[in-house]
Amino acid sequence: MTAAPTTDLISEILELKRARNAVILAHNYQIAAIQEVADFVGDSLGLSQQAAATDAEVIAFCGVHFMGETAKILNPKKTVVIPDMAAGCSLSDSCPAEKLAAFLEANREKNYYTIAYINCSAGVKALADVIVTSGNAVKIANAAPAGRNILFVPDQNLGAWVIEKTGRPMDLWQGSCYVHVEFTRDSIHRIKSQHPGAVTVAHPECTLAVRMLADEVCSTERMVTYCRDSAAKDFIIVTESGMLHRLRRELPHKNFIPGPTDACACADCRYMKMNTLEKLRDCLANLEPQIHIPEDIRARAERSVRRMLELSK
């Protein structure tokens, strides 16, 4: 379809949303225009909770593929669409379900309690004992049963941060988010030297060298409350660039500086940025592309996701 002016596109999207009895969910890393048209903007935990609570018939999930899967896991009878089926995730791709299954089988004697970061496929969620987000990972890891070996998948950096916070030993899957590992000690040193009074806030998917330079390491949702409650005015935000729009919209009296990588002034996720207003309009109009998950996998994945939601209360 030919792209219409933005005002016309927004009108089309809102009319389609009404006609389809749809809800639009958008991750914090989405482009500003999508965040503005969404019913709910948040991090993985908030979006999971919203997906579980919605009474809409259609869920249009503006994020990446595993996020749409999470919505379908929790809403098997609802239609879940995403703007672009090719919007994947390097972190999710680092832990294919078949490789995790083979690893668990080869290490049965370790009796692993598998904690899976929500940035993973439905197949991996089905293999896990519990799911976590960056916002609740510490709480849920602390609740893991004593006497069990813990396997944390797929993000080694988030897993290492959880170990730091809990003191619980874990084996870590060697996966990472390609965006967050592009932040380096040198790039953060440079931006801090240019803004010596700014407070540095980093996501736990960053490497240890970057986390050590941060004043606060936290989830994207916690970034909002931390910056709101802080007496500081200037903040260096070390995560994907889409987060800056939400911070600037909700806290307009404060100044947010993008954390740079060695290659560029800010970090964009090429997958998150694949979604556009045109694609959102089209997926609502055509109810495609849809998320489909085999029922046996969905049911097992739901168990671990709902365990997360229960433990997050």
Helices and strands as residue ranges (DSSP letters): H 6-20, E 22-27, H 32-37, E 40-42, H 44-53, E 58-62, H 65-74, E 79-81, H 90-93, H 97-106, G 108-110, E 113-117, H 122-127, E 130-132, H 137-142, E 150-153, H 156-166, E 171-172, G 180-182, H 185-194, E 199-202, H 208-211, E 216-217, H 220-229, E 234-238, H 242-250, E 255-258, G 272-274, H 277-286, H 295-311
